[in-house]
Amino acid sequence: MLTFSPDRAGLPQPTEKPWLLLLLTFVWLWPGILGHDPWKPDEPFVHAVVAHMLGSGDWLTPTVNGQPYLDAPPLYYWVAAAFARVFSPWLLPLHDAARLATPLFMAIGLTFAGMAGRELIGRRHGRSVVLILIGCLGLLATGHQMTPAVAGFAGFSIAFYALALSPRAPGLAGALLAAALVVTFLSTSLLEVALLAMTALMLPAFSAWRNKGYALTLALALALALPASALWPWLFAQAEPGAFAQWWHGKALGPLNGFGRVGFFHEFGYYPKLVIWYTWPAWPLAAWTLYRSRRFDEPVLQLPLLCFAVTLILLTLSDRQHATYALPLLLPMATLAAVELDTLKRGAAAFLNWFGLMTFGFFGLLIWAGWAAMNFGWPAKLAERAAYFSPYYQPQVSWPAVAAALGATAVWLWAVTRRHLRGRQAVTNWAAGITLFWGLALTLWLPWLDAAKSYRPVVERMTAALPAEARAACIATEENNRLARLSWRYYGGLELTPFARGAEPPCDWRLAIRSRRQALAEPGWQVVWQGGRPRDKDERYVLLGRLPR
């Protein structure tokens, strides 16, 4: 085991219990998974792919509206469709059942992250890595969405553990690294695979990985990963050669095609600036580790530093600019943060605890006040803002959810008021605070958020306003209005007829999308209905009827 053993004489032994970590992590996994419709940006399309797989039996080509949907390979869709087949519709709606894939992949990712921390740092430190990870702001939203990115995070975590394990058990590490490469490739693109490959190939620069055992790890990983990864692309190319070429050059190779081109880079410094909030509170703790240990000849620093540097450089040189792509930065940062966590000064631990108490205490009070306002009308000013941002919401109170929220709030208050805090307890309290915040928001506010973010109220209002003669007739929309076609089919049972932009609509009724700056009417058409999600400035749906000629 590549353990790191700095001088910890006189430090108190950790008192946090494993069951506390397991319970906190389990609670963290679930808020926002069940009980709401598919939300933008990814969930409507993932849901559509899953519905097509179940309805058509074609699990080879991700498809939306009859066209290949090539944003990601199909691993996450396969798992989501398997959950949907087991649990829908008898127990859960299709979208909720499919979303169960997210906590599964997140649980896998967090488990291997903890194992990597234990392998690199030592006993009881794996749980510190997990606590720091679930406390990171960047993992909060993505880690609860129906998106293939969470499968990529799981693959990255498996690979990180395999690289940490390779000096001690090269054969097992090779098998795990192969599995990680397959999971990553079937969930993301070759850019993420390149992150892992470059890290693995550069590790022999350090003596712990410069041996025959590590060569065996790499050879075994390559021998197992290549045929397993090639199976789906080969079948895809045989079945849909045109779609395969589009995916290969546009998505799989897309991030790697442009290196060296003038103007290829996105906004300079995007990812270094993103790290400041995205990896909070890991990066200050990682800085403390680097300041205190300064032992860069130790594997516990070499692997996460190399992994972080390679990932940050490749992302900066890529054409991608979105927070989701920064998920691989979290694990090496959290590992570095855990190395010297037990030596953190009492004042720094107290400050982190105080900052968490103030931050999550404020947002917790806000969530409770907002819940009272949206359901009971008090405070009046807050009730007005709640109605402004989610006008479709109808007051509803789930007393079991309220009881659970009250219990969670009480437990958190007990945790943050403990005295004699050290680093580990402060991190635990921070993770508990962010879990409380997310849990309160996605239980007490979930119906209110769903009414604002879902397309269901929009579709229901349009179908209610449809003239009788339009119900039996076709309704057209431009073929690039993919989200409208999905939403109107799922929520209203209406199959919108697509047509090319600029062509004559084939129906006497037409659903158009306008921004709030555009006029609603068109020559030869009359406005029958208009609506949209509240406060959405870029999407205004307009039902137009053709005027008699």
DAWO-V689889 format. One record per residue. N is the residue number from 0. PHI is phi in whole degrees, 0 to 359 (none if undefined). PSI is psi in whole degrees, -180 to 180 (999 if undefined). BURIAL is # if it has 24 or more other ideal C-beta (glycine too) atoms within 12 Angstrom, else .. Layout:
N	PHI	PSI	BURIAL
N	PHI	PSI	BURIAL
//
This chain:
0	none	131	#
1	278	73	#
2	270	155	.
3	243	123	#
4	231	74	.
5	291	171	.
6	290	112	.
7	241	28	#
8	298	134	.
9	87	-7	.
10	280	143	.
11	291	147	.
12	289	143	.
13	302	139	#
14	249	-8	.
15	293	136	#
16	269	146	.
17	301	-36	.
18	297	-31	.
19	295	-43	#
20	298	-46	#
21	298	-44	.
22	295	-46	.
23	296	-42	#
24	295	-42	#
25	299	-45	.
26	296	-40	#
27	299	-34	#
28	293	-26	#
29	259	-29	#
30	301	130	#
31	89	-4	#
32	281	-41	#
33	243	153	#
34	96	13	#
35	214	158	#
36	289	167	#
37	299	130	#
38	250	150	#
39	296	156	#
40	267	-28	.
41	263	-32	#
42	298	-41	#
43	301	-37	#
44	283	-40	#
45	298	-44	#
46	300	-42	#
47	295	-40	#
48	298	-45	#
49	297	-45	#
50	299	-39	#
51	293	-41	#
52	300	-44	#
53	289	-36	#
54	282	-36	.
55	262	-22	.
56	81	0	.
57	268	101	#
58	261	7	#
59	271	-44	#
60	246	113	#
61	301	127	#
62	226	137	#
63	227	128	#
64	54	37	#
65	79	1	.
66	242	145	.
67	302	134	#
68	250	107	#
69	248	23	#
70	294	-28	#
71	207	152	#
72	297	174	#
73	267	7	#
74	301	-50	#
75	298	-39	#
76	297	-39	#
77	298	-47	#
78	294	-43	#
79	298	-41	#
80	294	-36	#
81	296	-44	.
82	297	-42	#
83	296	-38	#
84	294	-35	#
85	282	-42	.
86	253	-9	.
87	243	142	#
88	262	3	.
89	290	-27	.
90	244	-41	.
91	225	152	.
92	299	158	#
93	304	-45	#
94	292	-37	#
95	292	-42	#
96	296	-42	#
97	295	-34	#
98	291	-12	#
99	298	-20	#
100	298	-29	#
101	293	-54	#
102	298	-28	#
103	297	-52	#
104	293	-36	#
105	293	-38	#
106	297	-41	#
107	298	-47	#
108	299	-45	#
109	292	-36	#
110	298	-48	#
111	289	-29	#
112	297	-45	#
113	297	-39	#
114	294	-37	#
115	295	-42	#
116	298	-41	#
117	294	-39	#
118	293	-40	#
119	276	-42	#
120	259	-41	#
121	135	178	#
122	302	145	.
123	73	-1	#
124	263	-15	#
125	297	-39	#
126	294	-31	#
127	296	-41	#
128	300	-44	#
129	295	-43	#
130	297	-41	#
131	294	-41	#
132	298	-49	#
133	288	-14	#
134	273	-11	#
135	289	135	#
136	296	-33	#
137	291	-24	#
138	272	-12	#
139	295	-57	#
140	287	-51	#
141	298	-35	#
142	289	-2	#
143	234	14	#
144	255	158	#
145	275	89	#
146	210	142	#
147	297	-15	#
148	300	-31	#
149	289	-31	#
150	292	-38	#
151	298	-38	#
152	297	-41	#
153	298	-44	#
154	298	-40	#
155	295	-40	#
156	294	-40	#
157	298	-43	#
158	295	-41	#
159	298	-43	#
160	295	-41	#
161	299	-42	#
162	293	-37	#
163	292	-33	#
164	280	-23	#
165	303	-38	#
166	295	-26	#
167	266	-38	#
168	220	78	#
169	297	-34	#
170	293	-51	.
171	298	-39	#
172	297	-38	#
173	296	-42	#
174	296	-43	#
175	293	-39	#
176	295	-38	#
177	297	-46	#
178	300	-40	#
179	296	-42	#
180	296	-40	#
181	294	-47	#
182	299	-44	#
183	295	-45	#
184	295	-39	#
185	276	6	#
186	238	-25	#
187	229	-117	#
188	210	-178	#
189	290	-17	#
190	296	-47	#
191	295	-38	#
192	297	-39	#
193	296	-35	#
194	301	-46	#
195	291	-43	#
196	295	-44	#
197	294	-40	#
198	298	-46	#
199	296	-40	#
200	286	-24	.
201	269	-14	#
202	299	-33	#
203	299	-7	.
204	297	-19	.
205	253	143	#
206	297	-32	.
207	297	-24	#
208	248	8	#
209	261	74	.
210	203	173	.
211	293	-32	.
212	299	-42	.
213	289	-34	#
214	299	-39	.
215	297	-42	.
216	303	-48	#
217	294	-42	#
218	295	-43	.
219	294	-42	#
220	299	-44	#
221	294	-43	#
222	295	-36	.
223	275	-36	#
224	284	-37	#
225	300	-55	.
226	294	-37	.
227	293	-39	#
228	288	-31	#
229	281	-15	.
230	296	-52	.
231	296	-47	#
232	301	-36	#
233	294	-46	.
234	296	-40	.
235	298	-45	#
236	296	-36	.
237	291	-39	.
238	277	-40	.
239	224	76	#
240	298	-37	.
241	293	-45	.
242	294	-37	#
243	298	-45	#
244	298	-40	.
245	297	-43	.
246	292	-44	#
247	297	-46	#
248	274	-29	.
249	268	-30	.
250	241	-54	#
251	294	-51	#
252	269	-12	.
253	311	-49	#
254	293	-18	#
255	256	-8	#
256	288	-26	.
257	260	4	.
258	300	132	.
259	93	-8	.
260	280	143	.
261	293	133	.
262	79	13	.
263	285	-33	.
264	289	147	.
265	275	-168	.
266	309	125	.
267	296	134	.
268	81	10	.
269	301	-52	#
270	287	-40	#
271	302	-37	.
272	288	-36	.
273	298	-38	#
274	303	-31	#
275	300	-44	.
276	263	-30	.
277	294	-39	#
278	259	9	#
279	293	136	#
280	263	22	#
281	289	-40	#
282	293	-36	#
283	296	-36	#
284	291	-37	#
285	295	-39	#
286	297	-38	#
287	297	-40	#
288	300	-48	#
289	294	-35	#
290	291	-43	.
291	278	-40	#
292	275	-55	#
293	53	28	.
294	252	80	.
295	280	2	.
296	270	4	.
297	265	136	#
298	303	-31	#
299	296	-25	#
300	265	-34	#
301	295	-48	#
302	295	-53	#
303	294	-35	#
304	295	-44	#
305	295	-45	#
306	299	-45	#
307	296	-44	#
308	295	-45	#
309	298	-45	#
310	297	-46	#
311	295	-41	#
312	294	-46	.
313	294	-38	#
314	295	-40	#
315	295	-34	#
316	275	-6	#
317	273	174	#
318	266	11	#
319	267	139	#
320	217	82	.
321	201	145	.
322	298	-30	#
323	301	-35	#
324	290	-12	#
325	273	2	#
326	307	-40	#
327	297	-15	#
328	285	-21	#
329	289	-43	#
330	295	-50	#
331	297	-35	#
332	294	-43	#
333	295	-36	#
334	295	-47	#
335	301	-40	#
336	296	-29	#
337	277	-17	#
338	299	-48	#
339	249	27	#
340	298	-38	#
341	286	-14	#
342	261	4	#
343	300	135	#
344	300	146	.
345	300	-36	.
346	295	-41	.
347	294	-41	#
348	297	-41	#
349	295	-38	.
350	295	-45	.
351	300	-42	#
352	295	-42	#
353	296	-43	.
354	297	-41	#
355	295	-40	#
356	299	-46	#
357	293	-46	.
358	294	-56	#
359	284	-27	#
360	296	-43	#
361	296	-49	.
362	292	-32	#
363	297	-45	#
364	298	-40	.
365	297	-42	.
366	295	-44	#
367	297	-43	#
368	296	-40	#
369	295	-39	#
370	297	-43	#
371	296	-40	#
372	293	-46	#
373	288	-22	#
374	255	-28	#
375	237	-3	.
376	79	13	.
377	221	134	.
378	293	145	.
379	297	-44	.
380	297	-41	.
381	292	-35	#
382	296	-38	#
383	296	-42	.
384	292	-37	.
385	297	-42	#
386	292	-33	#
387	294	-44	.
388	277	-21	#
389	219	72	#
390	291	-18	.
391	278	-8	#
392	290	136	#
393	249	127	.
394	307	134	.
395	205	137	.
396	236	124	.
397	257	105	.
398	294	-34	.
399	300	-40	.
400	295	-39	#
401	296	-44	.
402	298	-43	.
403	296	-41	.
404	295	-40	#
405	296	-42	.
406	297	-43	.
407	296	-40	#
408	297	-43	#
409	296	-42	.
410	297	-41	#
411	296	-43	#
412	299	-39	.
413	296	-42	.
414	294	-44	#
415	281	-9	#
416	261	8	.
417	293	147	.
418	263	170	.
419	58	51	.
420	284	143	#
421	244	-177	#
422	301	-43	#
423	295	-41	#
424	292	-36	#
425	294	-40	#
426	293	-39	#
427	299	-44	#
428	295	-38	#
429	296	-47	#
430	299	-38	#
431	295	-38	#
432	294	-44	#
433	290	-31	#
434	293	-41	#
435	298	-47	#
436	302	-50	#
437	293	-39	#
438	294	-43	#
439	296	-45	#
440	297	-39	#
441	265	13	#
442	241	-60	#
443	294	-39	#
444	262	-1	#
445	301	-48	#
446	298	-36	#
447	293	-44	#
448	296	-41	#
449	295	-38	#
450	296	-28	#
451	273	-34	#
452	262	-23	#
453	279	153	#
454	270	-3	#
455	301	-50	#
456	298	-34	#
457	295	-48	#
458	296	-43	#
459	298	-38	#
460	289	-34	#
461	288	-43	#
462	296	-34	#
463	292	-29	.
464	270	-3	#
465	295	131	#
466	297	154	.
467	303	-39	.
468	289	-20	.
469	278	-20	#
470	292	-32	.
471	265	-8	.
472	264	172	.
473	275	151	.
474	238	126	#
475	259	157	#
476	206	155	#
477	298	143	#
478	295	-21	.
479	278	-3	.
480	277	64	#
481	295	-41	#
482	294	-38	#
483	295	-42	#
484	297	-39	#
485	293	-47	#
486	291	-42	#
487	291	-30	#
488	287	-43	#
489	285	-43	#
490	266	-25	#
491	240	-5	#
492	67	22	.
493	257	125	#
494	265	101	.
495	287	138	#
496	273	118	#
497	280	150	#
498	213	156	.
499	289	146	.
500	299	133	.
501	92	-15	.
502	275	166	.
503	286	126	.
504	301	136	#
505	279	-2	.
506	236	162	#
507	276	-4	#
508	232	142	#
509	216	134	#
510	259	119	#
511	244	159	#
512	243	130	#
513	231	151	#
514	277	167	.
515	290	-12	.
516	270	-11	.
517	267	150	.
518	290	149	.
519	275	-40	.
520	278	159	.
521	225	152	.
522	301	132	.
523	87	1	.
524	226	150	#
525	242	146	.
526	281	120	#
527	263	-36	#
528	202	151	#
529	217	150	#
530	181	178	#
531	177	177	#
532	290	143	#
533	299	138	#
534	66	14	.
535	271	110	.
536	277	-17	.
537	260	-12	.
538	231	116	#
539	230	118	#
540	270	135	#
541	229	125	#
542	265	120	#
543	248	140	#
544	247	137	#
545	289	132	#
546	284	145	.
547	300	142	.
548	266	999	.
//
